[in-house]
Amino acid sequence: MLGTFVLRYIYQNPDSQPFIITAQAQLFAIITKLGWLENEEFRALVDQIQVFFQPGNPIAYRIIGARILTAVATEMNLPSARHATKYRKIAVSFRDAQLLPIFQFALSTLKSLLQASDAESEKLRESILQLMKMCLGFDFIGTLPDESSDDVGSIQAMTTWRIVLEEPEYLDVLWECWKKFSGATSVLAMESLSQAASIRRSLFSSDETRNTYIHHIMRETSLTIKSQAGQAKLQDVGNFHEFCRMLSKFRSTFQLSEICEYKEFEQWISLIGEFSSRGLHSWKWSPNSIPYLLTFWSKMVSSISSAKQATQDYIQGITVDLSRAYLKSRLECAQAVLDGEVDDPLESEEELVTTLEMYATLSRSKYVDSGRFVLAEFKDIFKKYRELIQRASLGSPSLSGNDIKEQLTVVEMQLTWMVYMISALIGGRISYQSTGEQDQMDAELSSEVLGFIQQAQMWTTQRPLYLASPDAHLYVQSAILFFYTQFRSSYIGEESSKSVKVYTLLTERWGLTGPNQVLDVIMNSSLGNLRSSGDPEWRKQEDQLVVRTLRLYTQLASGYSSVKHIRKLDTTKALLKNHNPSDFRFLDPSKKSSDTSVARCRMNYYTMLSRVLFAEDNVDADFWRFVRPWELTLDQVTLAFEGTSDLTEEQIRLILLGIFKDLRGFVSSITNRKQYTLFFDWFYPAYTPIVVRAIEIWPHDELGIAILRFWHEFVSNKSSRVTFDSSSPNGILLFRETSNILYTYGQNLLNRPLSNSSARWTEKYKGIMLYFNVLSASLSGKYVNFGVFKLYGDKALDQALEVFFSLMLAIPVEDIIAFPKLANAYFSVIDVFASDHMTGLPMMPHPVLAYIFQALGEIIPPQNPDTICSTMACSAMDKICTFVLNWILKDKVRKEEGLEALQAASGSPDLTGRTLLTSAGSGNNSQRSSVELTRGALSSNGRPVSKHRQQQQQKQQETHWLVEYLMANKDILSYLFLALFQAVAFENRSNYWSLSRPLLGLILLNRDFYNEYINGFIQSQLPDRQEHVQTAVNALMEGIECNTTTLNRDRFTQNITNFRRECTQMTLMTSNGLSDDSGML
């Protein structure tokens, strides 16, 4: 066997280079995994590796053996996108049969190494600890998608592991290893202890056993913190970090009520508090450990209500000190960042907010005491800030420009931290738990922050340029925006009327009597963030500030009550009247940004304004005032196109690029018919010629992309907003314009050469994707009767579909699959097209049909987390199969009626007609003859019929082109069936219900192939499994009739579910049903 050969090679060459041994170990692991279910020898893993641990062998062999076992455990734990069910089955088998013996072997080996001190033993200890870490880190129940999940949840070890984990020896060995080992090996031992601290609670056989385990860990952590030896070990940054991580995981796994049962709990929690306080004060030494300490204490506090009152008071007393320590550490951080000692945590607001949420939970435990300290610190720093501003304004001779700038920057950063922390405290309010004292503290803190905001705004407009810092400005303003966000979440909303104490104090100090006045402050103070200084050095920071400000505005505009008040503010009214000021740099289309969030600011801005504008019911006059600037600009463009304007081509292009981004954002938030009709009546038909003309002139440019994106939003019937009166032709006219735009743009795409294949997305596929999106939205909008175009000879639909087919054929199928956005657009439009439009066409080109069916089949096998494409493909397949099957069934009924009429008229004996369903595998001629079997001029009751009725009957009896195509190309049905059957039956898909829906139609349309495939599939299995597979397969079509009724479909889906369950219990060989070619699934 190949595995034995590899193992022998490793054993005979122990002196090989480490990378060679590592590669050989990985090879052995892969071979073992592939053969695990097929041969018993592969499952005797521990026995095979035992040769490396024979008495008398050098330690080097034992190190290699440990590394091989680690490689196998690692390989077994790796997920697989393809054949996920099979490989998960292998992992489960390995887990049940070998993982525990390997862990037990590693633990006993580690115990024997406690007294060894030579260098080789040190390497072996490290290898053994790595092996143990891999064993406990195994994905026991298949729920960990990646390594990032390591700090989330508990270790779901099987109940069989009780025999090891419940024994005191397990923890004793790990703690002893940590105490005796040094360096990296010591850190590995602490990592193992972190895993031990996160063993699932339900593993233990009894409450007593679990409590013993918990108390063992608590006792050892107390000894570690108290003893000099333990303190010495924790001076190593790696050990300190892992110890903090162990505490966090311990508290996340076990309940506070269980922890409190420890007889020396108060001493233990006091020691942890002292240790945490030292860690927070020494934050520079191990900054990454701080989140683990905060996690431990935030979880302690979050469940404190379940503890006794004395315990609650004791823990709350500790949290006040820790809250102070963390606040001090953040103030020190401001100076350390300026000195270049540490990275700036303010650069990543997302990570910062996560940490601050835990700080808020911790501090609000005893909020009055913690809040007073925060308030006092804020007042002291704010006082320094005002003094520095005064000295800078007066030009103090005792300080140079650089000195005062440095001091101001440090104080501003400290105030930034204070505002962030105060905001988190306010945002951490839980309405049903909050007391009057806590609301009073929120009011005092908010009042101080509002004072700082006022001072900061005044200083921003007055300070000399040499004292300004773009980073400091960004951080200060971001903290202020965060304060507004958190205050809004806690005190602006439906529950705001209950927060009387907050607004009482704010009324006394700032005249803010309620939420509406606070919203006024928010809009007035933050509007300046949208303006640009024009300084290139400030551009990056100002762009980020615009993004964050618009994010706040979007939240405000999304609230039902807040948007109605914002609509009434003078600031908002002025913005609606002049929504394109020159100092809003993000509205300048010539100023491009590679940052996607910055590039979308213009659209987000007008989305927000649209929501605000339509917050009231009667807004007709306001709407026409709002669009007036756009009218003036578009009229200028129209004149330019007519040759009567001084605008250059580039100016026109930039103007239109900006306007269509604005319009896209504006239309995207329109949610009802009245709003949409207002916009439609303004835009159509006055400005649609501009769209077509711009597409003709700049099809290669980003302007073409912007226009199509706007048009996609314009024609999308979200919330049934595109609804016209029954006598209105607007729906038809809208599609005619859509067709004109698509035809113009599509023809250019077809004639556009590619500069190189690597640029095909930007130069071609991106535009095709948008073409598909617009067509999909138009075809599914339900505001157009597409039959009108055929009735009156209008080519609008035909030309749109003609270009659609040509664009489709211009893309290799593999590229459709390779580009996710393109695939999503393509299968979306195919799903819509298959609903009604496909079968209504008089004919489709066969290359197009072949392409569609090939793409539908090829999207099924790839297992992607995003299952949207395969779901839409299956929906399209189901619609096509349902149509064909229903047509054949109706045709069969018509033939039977015709035969009965002939028999009744001639008195001839019963004739047997062949139908398409019973002529599987026959050629096209036999199919056509079966369809044309009876073409008489008699009705079903044998009476003569009129010539018009004869023509109508003859037309009904003609074979539909789609039916004819599929019956003549049954290999397509076979191809689709194979792709779906294998995915549904043998792969772990989240959308297997959708995948199963087209299978019924594919089987009924191609029953002969299904029987042939199933027979081959059964014969390809191992002899001892064939009977079981036969039983499962027979049940698949049990109770299934030859129709597509909902009841029949549901019954088939249930059968598929049962069949799939049976298949997961076996390892099966898959067959194509036509040849001996087979492979493992």
N, C-alpha and C positions, 0 to 999 in steps of 0.2 A: 504493500500500500504506500501511496505517496506520502501520507502523514508519517508513517513509520520511518520512511527514508529520511525525511526532513529532521525528525527527532534524532535519528542515528547520526546524521551529519553534525547536528549541533553538539551532541554528546562527544563525538570524536574530535571536535575542533573547539575546545573550550577557550583557547587562546586567541580566537578570531577577534577582529576589531569589534568594539561595542555596536557600531551601526550595522555590522553584518549579522550579529546575533539578534539584534532587534528586528531586522528585516526577516530573518529566518523564523523567529518567534511569531511574527505577524502572519507569515505564510502558513505556518502550522495552525494558527488560530483560524484562518479563513478555511483551510481544508477541513478542519474539525467541524466548523459551523455548517459547511455545505453537506457534509456526510452524516451529520448528527442524527437525523431521523431515519436514515437508510441502513445503517450498519451498527450493530451493537458494540463493535470494537471502538468506535469513535466516542461512545458514551462511557468507556472505562478510562476516563481522563486521568484521574488521580493515580490509578495503577500504572498508567503509561509514564507519568512524570516521576513516579516514585524512584526510578533508577537514578535520578539526579540527587536524591537525598539518602542514598544508601550509606550505612556506617562505613567510615574509612575514606569516603570521597572527600577531596579538598573542598573548602568552603566555596570556591569559585563555581563548582557544579551546583551547589545549593542556591547560589545567587541566580544562576541561569535558570534553574527550575522555577524559582519564584517569579522570575520575569516572564517565563513562558505561561505560567498560570495567569499572571496579570494580563498578558496579551490576549489570552483566550477569553477571560472574563470581560475585557474591554470590547472585544469583537462581538461577543454574544449580546452585549448591551447596545450595540449600534443599531439605530432604526434604519429601515430601508423604505424608500419611496415606492419601489416596485416590489410586489409580492410581500406586502407588509404583514398579511395574515400568516403566511408561512414562516417568516422570520420571527414573528412574535411567538409562534408556536415553538420554534426552536429555543428561543430565549426562556420561555416558560419551562420547557423540558429541562434545560440546563439548570435553571433556578431550582427546580424541584429535586433534581437528581444529584447535582454536583456542587452547587454553590455553597451549601452549608458544610459538607465535608471539607471543601477547600478552606473555608473560613476557620473551621475547627483545627485543621492542620496548621494553618498560619498562626493561630493563637497559641497552640502548644509549642510551635517552633520559637515564637517570640518569647514565651516564658522561659525556654531553655537558654535564651541568649541574654538574660538579664545580668548574669555575672560575667559575661565575656567582655573583654576590653581591647582586643587587638583591632587593627584597621580593617581586616577582612570581615570580622564580625560586625563592624559598624556598617559596612556596605550591605551585608546580609540583613541586618535589622531594618535598614532603609527600604530594601526590596520587599521584606515581609510586611512592613507597615503600608507600603504602597498597595500590596495585594489585599490587605485587610480593608483599606480605604475603598478600593475598587469593589470589593464584595458588598460592603454596606452601602456603597453608592449605586448599587445595581438598581435598575428600574423594575422594581418587583411587580408592579401592577400596570405598567405601560401607560403612565400618565405624565412622565417628565419629557417634554419635547427637546430640551437642550440643557446645557450645563448652567445656564442662567437660572434655572429652577432650583439650584442646589440650596439656596437660602430660603426657599419657600416650601412650606409643608413639612411633614415628618417622614421618616423612613418607614416604608410599609412592609417590613419584614414579615415573612410567613410565621404562622403559629409554631411550626416545627423548630424555629430558632429559639424558642423559649428555653430549651435544654442548655443553651449556651448563655444567652443574654440575661436570664434570671439568676444565674450563678454569680455570687459575689466575686468569684475569681476573675471574671471577665473585666470588671471595672478595676479590680486590684492590680491586674497585670498592666492595664493601660496607664493607670496613675503611677505605678512604679516605673514603667518605661519613661514616662515624662520626667519623673524626678531624676532618674539615673542617666538618661541619654542627654546628649548635648548637640548644639548646632541644628542643622536641618532635620536630623532624626528626631530631636526633641519637638520640633514644630510639627512633624508628621504625627507624632504621638498625640499632640494636642488636637490635631485635625480629627484623629480617630475618636478622641473624647467628645469633640463637637458632634460627631455622628452618633455617639452613644447617648448624648443628651437629647437627641431628636428621634429616638425610637418611638413609634406610635404607642399611645396609651393603651389601646385595646389589645396589644400583644400579650400583656401580662395576664397570668392565669387568675389573679385575684387582686382585690384592692390592697390587701396587705403586702403582697409581693411587689406591686407597683410602688407603694409608699416606701418600702425598703430600698428599692432601686433609687427613687427620688432622693431619699434622705442620704443615701450613700454619696451621691453626687454633691449634695449640699454640704455634707461633712468634709469632703475632700476640698471643695472650693474654699471653705472657711479656713482649713489648715493651710492651704496655699497662700491665702492673703495674709494670714497671721504670722506664719513662720518666716524666718530670715531666708531659709533656703528657697521657699516659694517666691519671696520678694525678689531674690537674686535671679531666679529663672525668668520672672516677668520683666526683668530689665532688658531682655532680648525683645526687639520690636516684633519679630515674628510670633514669638510665644504670647506676647501681650495681645496682639491682634487676634490670634486664634482663641485666646481665653475670652476676650470680649465677644467673639462670634459664638463661642460655646454657651455663654450666659444668655445671649439673645435667642439661640435655638432652644435652649432649655426652657426658657419662659414661654416661648411660642408653642411648645409641645405640651407642657403640663399645666394643669389648672391651678389658679391661685389657691383655691381651697385645699388642694393636695399639698401644695408647698407650705401653706400655713400650719399644717399638722406637725411639721418638724418641731421637736421640743425646744430647740435652740433657734427658732425662726428669727426672733428679734435680733439676736446676736449676728445671725447670718445676713439678714437684710441690712443691718448696720454696717457690717464689713463690706458688703457689696456697694453700699452707698459711699463709704469712704474711698473704696477702690475707684468707683465711677467718678467721684469728685476729683481725685488725683489725675485720672485719665483726661477729664475735661480741661483741667488746668494745664496739663502737659500735652495739649492738642497738637502742637507743632511736631512732636516726636512721632506720633502715629495718627495723623488726621483721618485716615480711612477707618479707624476703629470707632470714631465718634458715633456714626449712625447705628452701630450695633448696641452701644450703651443706651442710646436714646430709644431704640426698639425695645430693649429689656424694660426700661422704666415706663415707657408709654403703655406697654401691655400690662404692666403691673397696675398702673393707674386705671386703665380702661375697664378692668374687672374688679376694682376695689370694693364695689358695692356688695359683693358676695362675702366679704370678710367681716370679722367682728369689728365693732366700733373702735376698740383699742388698737387693733391692727391698722385700721384705716388711718387713725390719727398718727400712728407711728410712721407709716409710709408717707403720709402727706408732709410730715415734718422733714423727712429726708428730701422730698421732691423740691421743696423751697430752696434748699441749699444747692441742689443740682441745677435748678433753673438759673440761679445766680451764677453758678460756675460756667454754664453754657453761654450766658449773656456776656460775661467777662471775656470768654475765649473768642467770641465773635468781634468784640471791640479790639482785642489784641490782634486779631486777624487783619483788621484794616491797616494797621501799621506794618505788619509782617508782609503783606502783599506789596505795599509801596516799596519796602526794602528788598523785594525780590526773593524773600525766604521761602514762600509757598505760592502755589497756584491760587488764582482768585476764584473762590466758590461762586461769586456773583456772575461769572461768565455763563454758567448753566443754570438758568432760572428753574427749569423742570426739576433737576436734582435738588436744588435749594428748597423748593416748595415742599418736596417730600420730607426733607429733614425738618423743616419748620412746622409741618403738621404734627410730627411727633413731639417737638418742643412744646407746641401749644397744648397737646393732651397732657403732657407732664406738668406744665405750669398752671393749667386751670384746675388741677387737683386741689390746690389751696390757693385760689386765685387772688384773693385779697392781699395776702402776704407777698406772693410773687409779683403781683401787679404793682404794689407800692414800690418795690425795689426797681422794677422796670421804669416806673414813672419818675422816680428820683434820678436814676441814671440818665434818662432822656432829658430831664430839665437841666442837669449839669452840663451835658454835652451841647444842648441847644444854647445855653448861656455862653459857652465858649465860642460857639458859631457866631452868635450876634456880636460878641466882642471882636472877633477876628474880622468880621465884615466891616465893623466900625473903624478899626485900625487900618484896614485896607482902603477904605473910602477916604480916610483922612491922610493916607500916605505916611504911616508911622516911620520915623527915622531910625528906630532901633531894629527894624527888620528889613532885610533885602527883599526884592521881588520874589526870588526863588524860595526864600525861607517862608514867607507868608503864604505863597502858593502851596508849598508842601504841607504846611500846617492846616490850611483850609481844605486841602484834598483829604487829609487824614480825618478831619472832623466830619467832612461831608460823607465819607465812607462809613464812619461810625454811626452817623445819623441814618444813613441808608440801611445799615443793619438793624438799627433800632426800629425804623419804620416797618421793615419787613417782619420783624418779630412781633411788633404790636399788631400788625395786620393779621398775622397768623393767630394771635391770641383772640382777636375779635372774630375771625372766621371760624375758630374752633368752638364757638358758642352753639350749644344744643338747646333749642328753644324750650323744650319741655323739661329740661333739667336746670336751666339757668335761674338763678335767684336774683332778687333785687340788688343785693350787694355786688354781684358779678356784673349786672347791667350798669350799675353806677361806675364800676371800675372801667368798663368798656367806654363809657361816656367821657371819663377823665382822660383816658389814653387817646381817644379820638379827638378830643378837644386840643390836646397838645400837638398832635400830628397836624391838625388843620392850621394851627399857628405856624408850624414849621413850613407847611405848604405855602402859606401866604408870604412868609419871609423869603423862601427860596425863589418864588416868582419875582418878587421885587429885586432880589439880588441878581437874578438872571438877566434882567433888563438893564441893570446899572453897572455891573462889574466891568472892569477893564478887560480887554481881550487877552492880555498876557496871564491873567489869573484863571482863565477858562480852561477846562479839560473836557474833551468829548466823552471819554469813558466815565468820568464822574457825573457828567450831565445825564448820560444814559442810565446809570445805576440809580441816581436820585429820582429821576422821573419814572423809572420802572417800578421803584419801590412805592411811589405815590400811586401809580396805577394799580399796583397790587393791593394797596390799602383801600382804594375805591371798590375794587372787586370784592374784597372780603367784607367790607362794611355793607355793600349791597346785598350779599348773600345772607347776612345775619339780620339786617335792620331795614331793608327796603323790600317790601313784598306784602303778601296777604296778612302776615302776622305782625307787621310793623306797628299796628295800633296798640299791641300789647307791650311795646318797648317804651313805656312812658318815661322812665327815668333817664334813658339815653337822651331823648329829645328835650327833656326839661333842662338838663345842663347845657346842651348845645344851643338852646334858645337863649339862656342867660348869657353865654359867652359870645356866640356868633350869630344869634338871631335866626337859627335854623329850627323852625318849629315842627318840621316833619320831613318825611321822605322826599317830597317834591322839591323842597328847598335844597336838600342835599344833592339831588340830581342836577339842580341848576348849578351848584358849585362844581360838580364833577364835569359837566359839559364846558363851563367857562374856563376852568383851570387847565383842562387837558387839551383843549382845541389848539393851543399853541404848539403842541407836539407835532401837529401835522405840517407846520411851516418849516421851511428850510432856511438855514443861514447862508447858503451858497458857498460855504467853505468846503473845498474838496476833502480836507482832513477830517471833517465832521460827518462826511456822507454816510459811512458805514453805520455809525452810531445813530444818526438821525433816521436812517432807513429802518433799523430795528425798533426804534421808538415809534415810528409810524405803524409798524406791524402790531405792536402791543397795544397801542391806543385804539386802533381799529378793532382789535379783538375785544376790547372793553366796550366800545360803541356797539358792536354786533350783539354782545350779551344784553346790553341795555335795550336795544331795539327789538330783541327777541322776547322780552318780558311783556306780558299782556298789560299790566298796569303801568310799568315804567315807560313803555313806548308812547302811551297815550299822554303822559305828562311831558315827556321830552318834546312831543309834537307841539306843545303850547309854549315852550321856552323861547324867549327872544333870540337867544343864541342860535337855536335850531331854525327858527324862522328866517333869520338872516342867512344861514347856511343854505337853506332851500332856495332862497332868492339868488344867491351868488355862490353856486356850488363848484365853481372852477376858478378860484383865485390864483393869481400868478405865483404866489409864494408857496403853493402846495406842489413841491417838486415832484412828488410821486405821480402827479397827473401829467407830467411832461413826457410824452412818448419817446422823445429823443434820448432820455436818460434811462438806459437799460440797466438791468441788474440780473446777474446769474442766479441769485437767490430766488427760489420759486415763491417763497412766502412774500418777498418784497414785490416780485413781479405781479402778484395777484392783488396787491393793495388797491389798485384803481378799481377793479371789479368789486372787491369787498366794500369799498367806500360807497359805491353807488347802490349796492345791494342794501346796505344799511339805510341810505337816504330814501330808497324806495319804500322800505318798511315804515319809516317815519312818515313819509308823505301820505301813504295810504292808511295810516293809523286812524284817521277819521273817515266818516262815510261820505260826506259831500265835499269832494276835493277837486271837482272839475276845474274850477278857476285856478286853484293852486297848481294843478297839473299843467295847465297851459302856460302858466308863468314859469314853472320849473323847466319845461322843454324849450322855452323861448331862446336861451343861449345856443342850444343845439340847432334850432331852426335857422338862426342867423348864420351859424357856421356852415351848415349843410347847404344853405342857399348860396353862400360864397363858393362852395365847391361846385354846385350846379353851374354857376356862371363861369367858373374856371373850365369846366368840361365843354362849355359852349364857346370858350375862347374869349370871354369878355371880362377876365379878371387878371390881376397881376400876380396871383399865386403861382409859385414854381411847382414843378411836378413833385419834388421832394417835400415841399410844404403841404401839398394836398395829401400825399401819402401819410405823412405823420399826423395830420389832422384826422384823417379817416381812421387810422390805426387807434388813436386815442378814443374817438367817438364810439367805435364799434365795441371796444372794451367797456366803455361806460354803459352803452345800451345793453350789452350782455348782462352786466351786473344788475342793471335796473330791472330788466325783464325777469331775471331769475327769481326775484322775491314776489312777483305778482302771483296771487293765489286764487283769484276769483274772476268770474266772467266780466263783471263791471269794470274792474281795473284793466283787464286785458283789452276789452273793447275800446277803452279810452286810448290806450297806447296804439292799438291797431289802426283806429281812425286817424290818428296823427301821422303814423309812419307810412301807411299804405293809402293811396298809391303815390303819394307825393315824393317819397325818398327811395322807393325800391329801385328806380332806374340807376341811382347812384351805386347801389350794391352790384348790379350787373356790370356797370361800366368799370367799377374798381376791379372786379374779378377779371375782366378782359385785359386791363392794363397791367395789373400786378399779381398775376396768378402764382408766380414763383416766390413772392415775398411773404413775410410774416403777416402782411395785411390780409392776404387770402385766407390764412389760417384763422385770423381774428374774425373775419366776416363769417366764415362757416361756423365757428363756435357761437357767434351771436345768433346766426340763423337757426342753428340747432335748438338754442334756448327759445327762440321766437316761435318755432313751430311745435314745440313740445306741449302736449295737452295735459300738463300737470294739474291735478285737482279739478279736471274737467273745465279749465278756465277758457279754453278755445271752443266756445259754443255760440253759434250764430242763430239768428231767427230762421224759421223754416223757409221763409221766402227770400232769404239772403243768399247771394252767390259767393259770399266772401270765402267760404271754405274752399270752393273750387278755384277761385282766383288766387288764394294763398298757395295752393299746390301748384298752380301754373307758374307762379313766380319761383317757387321752389325748384320746379323742374327746369326752368330756364337757367337758374343759377347753377344747379348741379350739372346740367348739360355743358354749360360753358366751362366750368371748372374741371369737369371730368375729361372733356376733350383735351384740355391742356395737359392734364396728368398723363393721358395716354401718349401724347406726343412729346412728353418731356424726357430728354435723355438723362441717364444717371452719370454723374462725374466719376463715381467709383462705387463698388458694391457696399462698402462700409457706410456710405452716406444714404443708403436707400430709405432709412426711416425718416430722416429729416427732409430729404428731397422728394420723396414719393409716398411712402406708406402712411406718414402722418396725415397727409391730405386725403388719402383714400379712406383712412379710418374715419375722418370727419364726414366724408361723403356718405359712408355707411351709416353713421349716426344720424345724419339729417334725414336720409331716406327712411330709416327705421322709425324715427319719430313721426314722420309724415304719414307713412303707411299705417301706423298703429294709432293715429290721433283720433280717428272716428269722427272727424268733422268734414270728411269728403266722401261723396258717393262716387266711387271710381268708375262705376258703370256708365256715368254720364260721358266720360271721355270717349269710350268706344261707341256709344250711341250717336254722338254728334261728330265723330271722326276727328276728335282732338288728339294730337300726338303727344301731349304732355306726359302721360304715364308711360307710353311706349318709349319715348326718348330717354326718360330717366332710367328705365329698366335696361334699355339697350346699353347705355354707358355703364350701368351697374354690372352687367354681364361681362363687358369688355375689361373693366377694372379688375373684376374677380379673376379672370383668366390671366391677367398680367402679373399676378402674384403667385409664386410657387406655393404649393400647399404647405411645404415645410416652413415657409416664412410666416404663413398664417398662424401656425402653431407656436413658432419661436417668439413672436412679438405679442405679449399678453394683451395690450390695449387693442391691437389690431384684431386679435382673435375675439375679444369681447364684443367689439363692434360688428365683426362679420357674422358671428353666430346669433347675435341679437337680431340683425336684419334678416337673416335666413329664417329664424323662428317666426318673425312677423310675416315674411314673404310666404312661408308655407301655410299660414293660417287660412288665407282666402285668395290671395293674389296669384299664387302659383297655379292653382287648378283652374283659375278663370282665364288663363291665357290660351289662345288658340294653338300654340305650340311653343316649345323651347328648344334651343340648339342642343344637340346631344353632347357636345363638349362641355357645355355649361352644366348639364345634368350630371355628367360623369364627375366633374370637378366638385360639385356640391356634395355628392354622395361620398366621394373620397375624403373630403374634409370632415364630413360628419363622422366617418369611421375613424379617422386618425386622431381626432381630439379625445376619443374615449380612453385609449391605453395610458397616456401620461397621467400619473397621480400627482396633482398639484393641490396645495392647500386651498386655492381658490377653485371651487367646483362650478362656478357660474357657467363657464363655456360648455362643459360637458352636459350640464343640465339643460341649457338652451338647445344644444344639438339633439339631445334625446327628445325634447319637446317637438322639434321640427320633424324628426324621424317618425314620431308617434302620429303627428298630424298627417304626414304623407301616407303612412301605412294604413291609417284609419280610413282615409279617403279612398284608397285603392281597394281595400277590403270591402268597404260599404258599396262601392260601385259594382264590384263583382257580385256581391250578394243581391243587389237590386237587379242586376242584369240576369242573374239566375232566375229570379222571380218572374221577370218579364218573359223569359224563354218558356218557363213552365206554363205561364198563362197562354202564350202563343201556341204551344203544343196542345194544350187543352182545347183551344179554339179550333185548331185543325182537326183534331179527333172528333170534336162535336159536329163539324161541318161535313167531314168525309166518312165518318163512321169507321176510320182505320184503327188498327190496334194501337196500344200504347207505344209511344216512341221514347227512346232514351236519349236525352240530350246531354252532351258533354259541356261542362263549364270550365272556366279558367281555374277554379279551385281544384278540379279533379284532373286537370291536364298538366300537372306539374312536370316540368322537364321537357315538355313538347315544344316544338318549334313555333315560330311566329305564324306560319300558315295554318297549323292546326288550331292555334288560338283564335285566329281571325275567323276560321270556319265555324268554330264553336260559338263565337259571338254572333255570326250571321246565320245561325242555324235556322231561324224562323223569321221570315220577312213577309208575312202575308198581309193582305188588305182586309183582314177581319179583326173585329174587336175581340176582347176576351170572352164575350158571350156568343161569338160566331156570327155576328151580324156585320153586314157591310159598313164601311166607314168612308167618310168624305176624303177627297184628295188632299185637302189641307191636313186632315188628321193623319193620313198616311205619311205625309212628309214629316210631320211632327214625330210620329213613331219611328220613322227611319232615322231621324236625327238622334233620337234617344238611344237607338240600338247601335249607333256607331261607337266603336271602342274609343274611350278617352285616351289621348296621346300618352298621358303619364302611366295609365294602366298598361298600355301596349308596350311602352318602353321598359317598365319593370318586369313584365312577363317575358319579354325578349332578352332581358339581361338579368337573369336570376342570380348570377354570380354576385351582383351588387347586394342582393338580399342576404346571400350567404356571408359575404364580407362583413356586413353590418351585424348580423347575428353573432358571428364569432367574436367580434370586438366586444359586444355587449354581454354576451353570455359569460365569457371569461372574466370580465370586470365584475359582474354582479355575483357570480357564484364563488369566486376564489380570491377576490381582493377586498380589502377593508376600505370601503368608500363611504364617506359621510352622506352622499346623495344616492345611495344604492336604490332607493325607492324610485327616483326619477329615471335611473338607468334601466330599471326593470320594466317601465311602462311600454316602450316600443317593442319589447321582446314578443309579446303575444301576437301582435300583427305580423311580425317577421316570421314567426313559426307558422301561423295559419296561411300565410301567403306562399310559404316554401316548405310544406310539410315533408316532402320527400327528402330534402336535404337535412332537415332536422332529424328525421329518423336515421338517416345514414350517419350523420355526425354523432348522434347519441350512441349508436351501436359501436362505432369506432372508438368513441370515448370510453365506453365500458370495457372493450377488449384491450385498450391500452393500459388498464390498471393492473396492478399486481394480482395474481390469481386469488389470493385470500381476501381481496377487497372487492372483487367484482360483484359478488352477490349483494353486498351492502350498497354499492353504488347503483346497482340495478334497481333496488327497492327505492332509493332516493329519487332516481330519475323517473320511475314510473309514477311516483306521487306528484311529479311536477305538473302533468297535464290532467290530473284527476279532477273530474267535475267541470272541466273547461269545455265550453261550447264554441261553435264557429260563429262568433259575433263579437262586437266591440262595446257591448253594454257596460255600464258602470259596475254592475254586480259581477259580471264575468271578469272584468279587469281586476277588481279588488280580490276576487277569489284567486286569480293567477298570481297577483302580487304576494298574497299570503303563502301560496305554494312555493314561490321563489324564496321567500324568507325562510321557510322550513328547509328547503333544499340547501340554501346557503349555510344554515346552521349545521346541517349534517356534514357538509363538505369541510367545514372548519375543524371537524373532529378527525379528519383523515388527511394524509398526505397523498395528493392525487397527481397523476400524470395528465397533461392536457394534450389533446389530439386535434388536428384540423379536420378530422372526419373524412378525409379524402385520400390520405396517403399514410405512410409509416412515419413521416416526420413528426416527432414529438419532442417535448422538453419538459423540464420541471417548471411548474408554475410557482 
